[in-house]
Amino acid sequence: MTETRPVLVVTEVDDITADMVITELNRRGVPVVRFNPADIGEDLTVSARFGVGPAPLAGQVRTPSRTIDLERVRSVYWRRPQWPSFSHLTPDDSHFAAAQVRYGLGGVLYALAGPLWVNHPLRIAAADYKPAQLALARRLGFRVPPTLVTNDPDAAREFVRAQRDAIFKTLRWTPYRREGVPVTGWATPVTADEIDDSVRVTPHLFQARVHKAADVRVVIAGRHTFAVRIDSELLDWRQDYSSLTYAVERLPDRVDKALHACLDSLELVSGSFDLAVDREGNYWWLELNPNGQWGWLETETGLGMSAAFAGLLMEGDRR
């Protein structure tokens, strides 16, 4: 039977991963309303009422081509939304306007208690802290590389010297330019001699290098687990996608169950995990991206990830 209640997709204009899921939802006859918060204004209108009538919240979101009653939203796919910057306004006015959008439009959406969120943005934000991830992973029984988070250069040098090999990783990916050139924070080797007093400015993450046989990206959508082995000679495979080879990986049951337990603990229904497998077959925790990319992996392997996400969104509040 065709599902008449719509799925709300909140993401940026160019999002191939969201496109794949929307195509699958369209194939199944499920209505979709897609918008980007950056379009607020004539291209995006929100109206919400509270304390009027029996429902806690009533209202609509309107785009040039779609209108959705907030009470009828079946599920929300929160992908890669962009918030407006209001660059045409003065700095104070743009700061004020941007805050009103985040806490107005964002607040209305966050108030939707009935739909299934994939994933709720507040849960995404809470799950995005690497130190908390590392502690949770250890509690769940994962092998976790020895790691130090510090802004003490002496402690950093001592830790790096104690490791056979050590790397530096950013605590969070952040858009960054150096002399106008975009810079991406790959995992990089580090030696004690490279650490100076500039470390004091902000916490840094130093970690023992896992001598891996391969990387494994695991994508979970509801009850479905998709694991892909990524072979390369790179410390950080994201540096050169053209050099990668892929194969479907079968996870041990205990690893699969621990990953699902991780999502349950964080109140997430999906996530993209990065693991490393060593030459003895041990799986090491690297990190969780609660809203990671996976579209290219479906293209490379034929795994039915978009179908799993579409099915999850169709279930909606039946969960």
TORFIBA-208747 format. One record per atom (N, C-alpha, C): residue in one letter; y, x, z. Coordinates in steps of 0.05 Angstrom, whole numbers, padded with zeros to 5 digits, always signed. Example, Ala and Ser with C-alpha at 12.3 -4.5 7.8 and 13.67 -1.06 7.14 Angstrom:
REM TORFIBA-208747
A-00114+00264+00156
A-00090+00246+00156
A-00066+00264+00156
S-00045+00257+00142
S-00021+00273+00143
S+00001+00258+00157
This chain:
REM TORFIBA-208747
M-00024+00017+00000
M+00000+00000+00000
M+00025+00018+00000
T+00045+00011-00016
T+00069+00026-00017
T+00085+00023+00009
E+00094+00046+00020
E+00109+00046+00045
E+00139+00040+00038
T+00150+00019+00050
T+00178+00011+00043
T+00198+00024+00060
R+00192+00033+00084
R+00212+00046+00101
R+00216+00074+00091
P+00241+00083+00089
P+00246+00109+00076
P+00242+00133+00095
V+00238+00156+00082
V+00239+00182+00095
V+00266+00194+00090
L+00278+00204+00111
L+00304+00217+00109
L+00300+00247+00107
V+00311+00259+00086
V+00308+00288+00082
V+00336+00301+00084
V+00339+00319+00103
V+00365+00331+00109
V+00363+00361+00102
T+00377+00369+00080
T+00374+00397+00072
T+00396+00404+00053
E+00397+00430+00045
E+00417+00440+00027
E+00411+00431-00002
V+00429+00436-00020
V+00427+00426-00047
V+00402+00439-00061
D+00400+00465-00059
D+00378+00480-00072
D+00356+00486-00052
D+00336+00470-00050
D+00314+00474-00031
D+00288+00467-00046
I+00275+00487-00057
I+00251+00482-00073
I+00229+00471-00056
T+00227+00480-00031
T+00206+00470-00013
T+00209+00440-00008
A+00234+00431-00002
A+00239+00402+00001
A+00233+00387-00025
D+00241+00399-00047
D+00235+00386-00073
D+00206+00380-00077
M+00189+00399-00069
M+00160+00395-00072
M+00150+00372-00055
V+00160+00370-00030
V+00151+00348-00013
V+00162+00321-00023
I+00187+00321-00033
I+00199+00296-00043
I+00183+00287-00068
T+00176+00305-00085
T+00160+00298-00109
T+00134+00285-00101
E+00121+00295-00080
E+00096+00284-00071
E+00101+00256-00058
L+00122+00253-00043
L+00129+00227-00032
L+00135+00206-00054
N+00149+00215-00075
N+00155+00198-00098
N+00129+00189-00111
R+00110+00208-00114
R+00085+00202-00127
R+00070+00180-00111
R+00074+00180-00085
R+00060+00161-00068
R+00076+00135-00065
G+00099+00133-00078
G+00115+00109-00076
G+00131+00106-00051
V+00136+00128-00037
V+00151+00127-00012
V+00181+00132-00018
P+00199+00114-00010
P+00227+00118-00015
P+00238+00141+00001
V+00256+00156-00011
V+00268+00180+00002
V+00298+00179+00000
V+00312+00185+00021
V+00341+00188+00021
V+00347+00217+00029
R+00360+00232+00012
R+00365+00260+00016
R+00395+00264+00018
F+00404+00281+00037
F+00432+00288+00038
F+00435+00315+00052
N+00459+00326+00048
N+00467+00351+00061
N+00491+00346+00078
P+00492+00353+00104
P+00515+00348+00121
P+00541+00359+00110
A+00539+00380+00093
A+00564+00392+00082
A+00578+00373+00063
D+00564+00351+00055
D+00576+00332+00036
D+00592+00310+00050
I+00596+00312+00077
I+00610+00292+00092
I+00637+00286+00078
G+00644+00261+00076
G+00669+00253+00062
G+00661+00231+00043
E+00672+00232+00019
E+00666+00211-00001
E+00637+00211-00010
D+00624+00234-00009
D+00596+00236-00017
D+00576+00231+00005
L+00585+00228+00030
L+00568+00222+00052
L+00583+00207+00074
T+00574+00183+00080
T+00587+00167+00100
T+00567+00158+00121
V+00575+00160+00147
V+00558+00151+00168
V+00573+00131+00185
S+00560+00109+00193
S+00571+00089+00211
S+00549+00082+00231
A+00554+00084+00256
A+00535+00078+00277
A+00548+00063+00300
R+00533+00043+00310
R+00543+00026+00331
R+00524+00028+00355
F+00536+00030+00378
F+00521+00032+00404
F+00531+00010+00422
G+00513-00001+00438
G+00521-00022+00457
G+00528-00048+00444
V+00520-00052+00419
V+00525-00077+00405
V+00498-00088+00396
G+00490-00111+00406
G+00465-00122+00399
G+00442-00111+00415
P+00417-00119+00409
P+00394-00111+00425
P+00386-00082+00420
A+00391-00071+00396
A+00382-00044+00390
A+00400-00023+00403
P+00388-00001+00413
P+00405+00020+00425
P+00424+00033+00404
L+00415+00032+00379
L+00431+00045+00357
L+00427+00028+00332
A+00449+00023+00318
A+00448+00009+00292
A+00469+00022+00274
G+00462+00024+00248
G+00482+00035+00230
G+00469+00044+00204
Q+00485+00058+00189
Q+00477+00066+00162
Q+00487+00094+00156
V+00472+00108+00138
V+00481+00132+00124
V+00482+00125+00094
R+00504+00131+00081
R+00508+00125+00053
R+00514+00150+00037
T+00501+00153+00014
T+00507+00173-00006
T+00515+00158-00031
P+00524+00172-00052
P+00532+00158-00077
P+00509+00142-00089
S+00484+00149-00083
S+00461+00135-00096
S+00443+00121-00077
R+00446+00125-00051
R+00427+00113-00032
R+00442+00103-00008
T+00431+00082+00005
T+00440+00073+00031
T+00415+00070+00049
I+00416+00079+00073
I+00393+00077+00091
I+00403+00065+00117
D+00388+00044+00126
D+00393+00033+00153
D+00379+00051+00173
L+00394+00060+00193
L+00383+00079+00212
L+00360+00068+00228
E+00360+00041+00232
E+00338+00029+00246
E+00312+00029+00230
R+00313+00034+00204
R+00290+00032+00187
R+00279+00060+00179
V+00291+00081+00189
V+00282+00108+00182
V+00253+00112+00192
R+00236+00119+00174
R+00208+00123+00181
R+00203+00151+00193
S+00215+00171+00181
S+00212+00199+00191
S+00235+00215+00180
V+00240+00238+00193
V+00262+00255+00184
V+00251+00283+00179
Y+00255+00293+00155
Y+00248+00320+00147
Y+00273+00337+00149
W+00275+00353+00170
W+00299+00369+00175
W+00293+00397+00165
R+00304+00403+00142
R+00297+00428+00128
R+00319+00449+00132
R+00336+00452+00113
R+00356+00474+00114
R+00385+00462+00110
P+00394+00444+00128
P+00420+00432+00123
P+00442+00452+00126
Q+00463+00447+00111
Q+00488+00463+00113
Q+00510+00445+00125
W+00524+00457+00144
W+00546+00442+00156
W+00573+00449+00143
P+00591+00431+00141
P+00616+00436+00127
P+00633+00457+00142
S+00648+00473+00126
S+00666+00493+00138
S+00695+00486+00137
F+00702+00467+00120
F+00730+00457+00117
F+00749+00481+00113
S+00743+00497+00093
S+00759+00521+00088
S+00787+00515+00078
H+00792+00490+00069
H+00819+00482+00060
H+00837+00476+00083
L+00827+00474+00107
L+00843+00468+00130
L+00852+00493+00145
T+00871+00491+00163
T+00879+00513+00180
T+00855+00521+00197
P+00854+00545+00208
P+00832+00553+00225
P+00827+00534+00248
D+00848+00526+00262
D+00844+00508+00284
D+00833+00481+00275
D+00845+00470+00253
D+00836+00444+00244
D+00807+00445+00233
S+00800+00467+00220
S+00773+00469+00209
S+00753+00472+00232
H+00760+00486+00253
H+00743+00489+00276
H+00739+00462+00289
F+00760+00447+00292
F+00759+00420+00304
F+00742+00401+00287
A+00747+00401+00260
A+00733+00383+00243
A+00703+00389+00242
A+00697+00415+00241
A+00668+00423+00240
A+00654+00414+00265
A+00667+00416+00288
A+00654+00408+00313
A+00650+00377+00313
Q+00669+00362+00302
Q+00665+00333+00301
Q+00642+00325+00284
V+00638+00339+00262
V+00615+00333+00245
V+00589+00339+00259
R+00587+00362+00271
R+00562+00370+00285
R+00555+00350+00307
Y+00575+00343+00323
Y+00570+00326+00346
Y+00572+00296+00339
G+00584+00290+00316
G+00585+00262+00307
G+00561+00255+00290
L+00560+00266+00266
L+00537+00261+00248
L+00512+00271+00261
G+00513+00296+00271
G+00489+00307+00284
G+00481+00290+00308
G+00499+00282+00324
G+00493+00266+00347
G+00480+00239+00340
V+00490+00226+00319
V+00478+00201+00310
V+00449+00205+00301
L+00445+00226+00286
L+00417+00232+00277
L+00399+00239+00300
Y+00409+00255+00318
Y+00392+00264+00341
Y+00385+00240+00359
A+00401+00219+00357
A+00396+00195+00374
A+00373+00178+00363
L+00363+00184+00339
L+00341+00169+00328
L+00316+00176+00343
A+00307+00157+00360
A+00284+00163+00377
A+00258+00153+00365
G+00259+00134+00346
G+00234+00122+00336
G+00220+00139+00315
P+00235+00151+00295
P+00222+00165+00274
P+00208+00191+00283
L+00188+00200+00268
L+00177+00226+00271
L+00196+00246+00259
W+00201+00268+00274
W+00218+00290+00264
W+00200+00313+00256
V+00206+00324+00233
V+00192+00348+00223
V+00213+00369+00215
N+00223+00384+00235
N+00221+00381+00264
N+00248+00373+00275
H+00248+00363+00300
H+00274+00356+00311
H+00291+00382+00314
P+00317+00381+00305
P+00333+00405+00306
P+00337+00417+00333
L+00337+00401+00354
L+00340+00412+00381
L+00314+00427+00389
R+00291+00417+00380
R+00266+00431+00385
R+00265+00457+00369
I+00275+00456+00344
I+00276+00480+00327
I+00292+00501+00341
A+00316+00493+00351
A+00334+00513+00364
A+00321+00525+00388
A+00307+00508+00404
A+00295+00519+00429
A+00272+00538+00422
A+00258+00533+00400
A+00235+00549+00392
A+00242+00575+00378
D+00267+00579+00372
D+00275+00601+00355
D+00282+00626+00370
Y+00276+00627+00396
Y+00282+00651+00412
Y+00257+00669+00413
K+00259+00693+00401
K+00235+00710+00399
K+00225+00719+00426
P+00242+00726+00446
P+00230+00733+00472
P+00214+00711+00484
A+00223+00686+00482
A+00208+00663+00493
A+00182+00660+00477
Q+00183+00664+00451
Q+00158+00663+00435
Q+00138+00683+00444
L+00147+00708+00449
L+00129+00729+00457
L+00115+00722+00483
A+00130+00712+00502
A+00118+00705+00528
A+00098+00682+00525
L+00105+00662+00509
L+00087+00639+00504
L+00062+00649+00490
A+00065+00666+00470
A+00042+00676+00455
A+00023+00690+00474
R+00033+00706+00492
R+00016+00720+00511
R+00001+00701+00529
R+00015+00680+00538
R+00002+00660+00555
R-00020+00646+00540
L-00017+00643+00514
L-00037+00629+00498
L-00060+00647+00489
G-00059+00673+00498
G-00081+00691+00493
G-00079+00708+00468
F-00056+00708+00455
F-00052+00725+00432
F-00048+00755+00440
R-00057+00772+00422
R-00049+00800+00425
R-00020+00803+00417
V-00003+00814+00434
V+00025+00817+00429
V+00032+00846+00430
P+00044+00857+00409
P+00052+00885+00409
P+00070+00891+00433
P+00067+00914+00446
P+00086+00921+00467
P+00115+00920+00456
T+00132+00906+00471
T+00159+00900+00461
T+00179+00904+00483
L+00202+00914+00475
L+00224+00917+00494
L+00249+00904+00482
V+00262+00887+00497
V+00288+00876+00490
V+00308+00887+00510
T+00328+00902+00500
T+00346+00916+00518
T+00372+00923+00504
N+00392+00927+00520
N+00417+00940+00510
N+00422+00966+00526
D+00401+00976+00538
D+00402+01002+00552
D+00391+01024+00534
P+00408+01042+00524
P+00398+01062+00505
P+00378+01081+00517
D+00380+01087+00543
D+00360+01104+00556
D+00333+01091+00557
A+00333+01065+00565
A+00307+01050+00565
A+00296+01048+00537
A+00313+01044+00517
A+00303+01042+00490
A+00291+01068+00481
R+00304+01091+00486
R+00293+01117+00478
R+00266+01122+00492
E+00265+01116+00518
E+00240+01120+00533
E+00217+01103+00521
F+00223+01078+00515
F+00203+01060+00504
F+00193+01070+00476
V+00212+01078+00459
V+00205+01087+00432
V+00188+01112+00433
R+00195+01131+00451
R+00179+01155+00454
R+00151+01149+00463
A+00147+01128+00479
A+00121+01122+00490
A+00102+01110+00470
Q+00113+01100+00447
Q+00097+01088+00427
Q+00088+01108+00406
R+00065+01104+00394
R+00057+01122+00372
R+00076+01118+00348
D+00081+01093+00342
D+00101+01086+00322
D+00117+01062+00333
A+00142+01062+00328
A+00159+01039+00338
A+00176+01029+00315
I+00183+01003+00318
I+00200+00991+00298
I+00223+00976+00312
F+00244+00970+00297
F+00266+00954+00306
F+00266+00928+00290
K+00270+00905+00303
K+00272+00880+00290
K+00296+00865+00301
T+00309+00849+00284
T+00331+00832+00294
T+00320+00810+00311
L+00335+00802+00330
L+00327+00780+00347
L+00330+00753+00333
R+00347+00752+00313
R+00350+00728+00297
R+00362+00736+00270
W+00351+00726+00248
W+00363+00731+00222
W+00391+00718+00222
T+00411+00733+00213
T+00438+00724+00213
T+00451+00733+00187
P+00465+00716+00172
P+00479+00725+00148
P+00499+00748+00156
Y+00497+00770+00141
Y+00513+00793+00149
Y+00520+00810+00124
R+00545+00819+00123
R+00554+00835+00101
R+00566+00861+00112
R+00560+00883+00097
R+00572+00909+00104
R+00586+00919+00079
E+00613+00921+00082
E+00630+00928+00060
E+00626+00910+00036
G+00622+00884+00042
G+00620+00864+00021
G+00592+00861+00010
V+00573+00878+00019
V+00546+00877+00008
V+00528+00863+00028
P+00513+00842+00020
P+00494+00828+00038
P+00474+00848+00049
V+00469+00847+00075
V+00449+00864+00089
V+00429+00845+00102
T+00403+00851+00098
T+00382+00835+00110
T+00368+00852+00131
G+00362+00840+00154
G+00350+00855+00176
G+00320+00856+00174
W+00309+00875+00158
W+00280+00878+00156
W+00271+00892+00182
A+00245+00889+00187
A+00233+00906+00207
A+00233+00935+00197
T+00243+00954+00212
T+00246+00982+00203
T+00236+01001+00224
P+00224+01024+00216
P+00216+01044+00235
P+00240+01055+00250
V+00236+01063+00274
V+00258+01075+00290
V+00247+01097+00307
T+00263+01118+00311
T+00256+01141+00328
T+00276+01142+00351
A+00268+01156+00372
A+00286+01158+00396
A+00312+01172+00389
D+00311+01191+00370
D+00336+01205+00363
D+00356+01188+00349
E+00347+01166+00337
E+00366+01148+00324
E+00381+01129+00343
I+00372+01127+00367
I+00384+01108+00386
I+00408+01122+00400
D+00431+01109+00398
D+00455+01120+00410
D+00468+01098+00428
D+00492+01104+00438
D+00504+01086+00458
D+00513+01059+00445
S+00513+01057+00419
S+00520+01032+00407
S+00500+01010+00414
V+00477+01017+00423
V+00457+00998+00431
V+00467+00981+00454
R+00486+00992+00470
R+00497+00977+00493
R+00512+00951+00485
V+00521+00949+00460
V+00538+00927+00452
V+00523+00900+00453
T+00497+00901+00447
T+00481+00875+00446
T+00452+00881+00450
P+00436+00863+00460
P+00407+00868+00462
P+00394+00873+00435
H+00375+00892+00435
H+00360+00899+00412
H+00330+00895+00418
L+00314+00889+00397
L+00285+00886+00400
L+00271+00910+00388
F+00257+00925+00405
F+00241+00948+00397
F+00211+00940+00402
Q+00194+00949+00384
Q+00166+00940+00385
Q+00147+00961+00375
A+00124+00963+00388
A+00104+00981+00377
A+00094+00970+00350
R+00090+00988+00332
R+00081+00980+00305
R+00051+00974+00306
V+00044+00951+00294
V+00016+00944+00291
V+00006+00957+00266
H-00015+00972+00268
H-00027+00985+00244
H-00046+00965+00232
K-00035+00950+00214
K-00048+00926+00203
K-00064+00932+00178
A-00084+00915+00174
A-00098+00915+00148
A-00084+00896+00129
A-00072+00875+00140
A-00058+00855+00123
A-00040+00838+00141
D-00022+00824+00129
D-00007+00803+00143
D-00020+00776+00137
V-00015+00757+00155
V-00025+00730+00151
V-00002+00710+00157
R+00005+00694+00138
R+00025+00673+00142
R+00009+00647+00146
V+00014+00633+00168
V+00000+00609+00174
V+00020+00586+00175
V+00015+00565+00159
V+00032+00542+00158
V+00017+00518+00169
I+00029+00505+00189
I+00016+00482+00202
I+00033+00458+00196
A+00021+00436+00187
A+00034+00411+00183
A+00017+00389+00197
G+00025+00381+00220
G+00009+00361+00235
G-00018+00373+00242
R-00039+00360+00233
R-00066+00369+00240
R-00076+00390+00220
H-00061+00396+00199
H-00071+00413+00177
H-00061+00442+00182
T-00079+00461+00178
T-00073+00489+00180
T-00078+00503+00153
F-00059+00518+00144
F-00062+00533+00119
F-00056+00563+00125
A-00075+00580+00121
A-00072+00608+00127
A-00074+00624+00101
V-00055+00643+00097
V-00055+00659+00072
V-00054+00688+00080
R-00072+00704+00071
R-00072+00733+00075
R-00053+00745+00054
I-00035+00762+00063
I-00016+00776+00046
I-00021+00806+00047
D-00030+00817+00025
D-00035+00845+00024
D-00012+00860+00010
S-00004+00882+00023
S+00017+00899+00012
S+00016+00925+00027
E+00032+00944+00017
E+00035+00970+00030
E+00061+00971+00047
L+00074+00948+00050
L+00100+00947+00062
L+00098+00942+00092
L+00116+00953+00108
L+00118+00946+00136
L+00127+00917+00138
D+00147+00910+00123
D+00157+00882+00123
D+00153+00871+00095
W+00134+00853+00091
W+00126+00844+00064
W+00149+00829+00050
R+00168+00819+00065
R+00190+00804+00053
R+00208+00821+00036
Q+00206+00847+00037
Q+00224+00865+00022
Q+00218+00864-00008
D+00194+00858-00016
D+00187+00859-00045
D+00165+00840-00051
Y+00172+00815-00058
Y+00151+00795-00063
Y+00134+00802-00088
S+00146+00818-00106
S+00131+00824-00131
S+00107+00843-00125
S+00107+00856-00102
S+00085+00875-00096
S+00063+00862-00080
L+00064+00836-00074
L+00045+00823-00056
L+00022+00811-00071
T-00001+00810-00058
T-00024+00795-00068
T-00032+00776-00046
Y-00044+00753-00054
Y-00049+00732-00035
Y-00079+00723-00037
A-00089+00714-00014
A-00116+00703-00013
A-00117+00683+00010
V-00132+00662+00006
V-00135+00642+00028
V-00151+00655+00050
E-00141+00652+00075
E-00153+00664+00099
E-00166+00641+00116
R-00189+00647+00127
R-00201+00628+00146
R-00197+00639+00174
L-00182+00625+00190
L-00176+00634+00217
L-00199+00628+00236
P-00204+00646+00255
P-00223+00638+00277
P-00213+00613+00291
D-00231+00597+00300
D-00224+00572+00314
D-00205+00577+00337
R-00210+00598+00353
R-00193+00602+00376
R-00164+00608+00368
V-00160+00622+00345
V-00133+00628+00336
V-00120+00603+00326
D-00135+00587+00311
D-00124+00561+00301
D-00116+00543+00324
K-00133+00541+00344
K-00127+00523+00367
K-00103+00534+00383
A-00101+00560+00385
A-00078+00571+00400
A-00052+00566+00385
L-00052+00567+00359
L-00028+00562+00343
L-00019+00533+00346
H-00038+00514+00346
H-00032+00486+00350
H-00022+00482+00379
A-00034+00496+00398
A-00025+00494+00426
A+00004+00504+00428
C+00011+00524+00413
C+00038+00535+00413
C+00058+00513+00404
L+00051+00500+00382
L+00069+00479+00372
L+00071+00456+00392
D+00048+00448+00404
D+00049+00427+00423
D+00067+00434+00447
S+00066+00459+00456
S+00082+00468+00478
S+00112+00467+00471
L+00118+00472+00446
L+00146+00472+00437
L+00155+00445+00427
E+00138+00425+00427
E+00144+00398+00417
E+00151+00398+00388
L+00136+00414+00373
L+00140+00416+00344
L+00115+00404+00330
V+00118+00393+00306
V+00095+00383+00291
V+00088+00401+00268
S+00105+00421+00262
S+00100+00440+00241
S+00112+00466+00248
G+00103+00487+00234
G+00114+00514+00238
G+00101+00534+00220
S+00115+00556+00215
S+00105+00578+00199
S+00102+00603+00217
F+00077+00612+00220
F+00072+00635+00238
F+00067+00660+00221
D+00076+00682+00231
D+00070+00708+00220
D+00052+00723+00239
L+00028+00730+00230
L+00009+00745+00245
L+00002+00771+00229
A-00008+00790+00244
A-00019+00814+00231
A-00049+00817+00239
V-00066+00824+00220
V-00094+00829+00226
V-00099+00858+00223
D-00111+00871+00243
D-00116+00899+00242
D-00144+00905+00230
R-00150+00930+00228
R-00175+00938+00214
R-00200+00930+00229
E-00197+00923+00255
E-00220+00913+00270
E-00222+00883+00269
G-00203+00870+00254
G-00204+00841+00252
G-00190+00826+00274
N-00174+00840+00290
N-00159+00827+00311
N-00133+00816+00300
Y-00126+00792+00310
Y-00101+00780+00301
Y-00079+00785+00322
W-00056+00794+00312
W-00033+00801+00329
W-00010+00781+00323
W+00002+00772+00345
W+00025+00755+00342
W+00049+00771+00333
L+00064+00762+00313
L+00089+00774+00305
L+00112+00755+00311
E+00112+00730+00300
E+00133+00711+00306
E+00127+00684+00294
L+00142+00665+00304
L+00141+00637+00293
L+00168+00631+00281
N+00168+00620+00257
N+00192+00608+00245
N+00187+00577+00246
P+00201+00563+00263
P+00196+00534+00266
P+00204+00518+00241
N+00218+00531+00223
N+00226+00517+00198
N+00224+00536+00174
G+00201+00549+00172
G+00199+00570+00152
G+00193+00560+00124
Q+00196+00579+00105
Q+00190+00573+00077
Q+00160+00576+00072
W+00150+00559+00054
W+00121+00560+00047
W+00116+00552+00018
G+00136+00543+00004
G+00132+00532-00023
G+00119+00551-00042
W+00127+00577-00041
W+00115+00596-00060
W+00086+00602-00054
L+00078+00598-00029
L+00050+00602-00022
L+00032+00581-00034
E+00042+00556-00036
E+00026+00535-00050
E+00023+00542-00079
T+00044+00552-00091
T+00043+00560-00120
T+00023+00582-00124
E+00023+00601-00105
E+00005+00625-00108
E-00024+00619-00102
T-00029+00600-00084
T-00057+00596-00075
T-00069+00568-00083
G-00052+00549-00089
G-00062+00522-00095
G-00068+00506-00070
L-00061+00516-00046
L-00066+00501-00022
L-00047+00477-00022
G-00057+00454-00011
G-00042+00429-00012
G-00022+00425+00010
M-00003+00444+00013
M+00016+00443+00034
M+00036+00419+00031
S+00047+00416+00007
S+00066+00394+00003
S+00053+00367+00008
A+00028+00364+00000
A+00013+00339+00005
A+00010+00334+00035
A+00005+00356+00050
A+00002+00353+00079
A+00028+00345+00092
F+00050+00357+00083
F+00077+00350+00094
F+00084+00321+00087
A+00078+00313+00062
A+00084+00286+00054
A+00067+00266+00070
G+00042+00272+00075
G+00025+00255+00091
G+00035+00253+00119
L+00045+00275+00131
L+00056+00275+00158
L+00080+00257+00159
L+00098+00260+00140
L+00123+00243+00139
L+00116+00214+00135
M+00095+00208+00119
M+00087+00180+00115
M+00077+00168+00141
E+00063+00184+00158
E+00053+00173+00183
E+00076+00163+00200
G+00098+00178+00201
G+00122+00170+00215
G+00116+00163+00244
D+00128+00140+00253
D+00125+00133+00281
D+00098+00122+00289
R+00079+00121+00269
R+00052+00113+00277
R+00040+00135+00295
R+00051+00159+00294
R+00041+00180+00311
R+00048+00174+00340
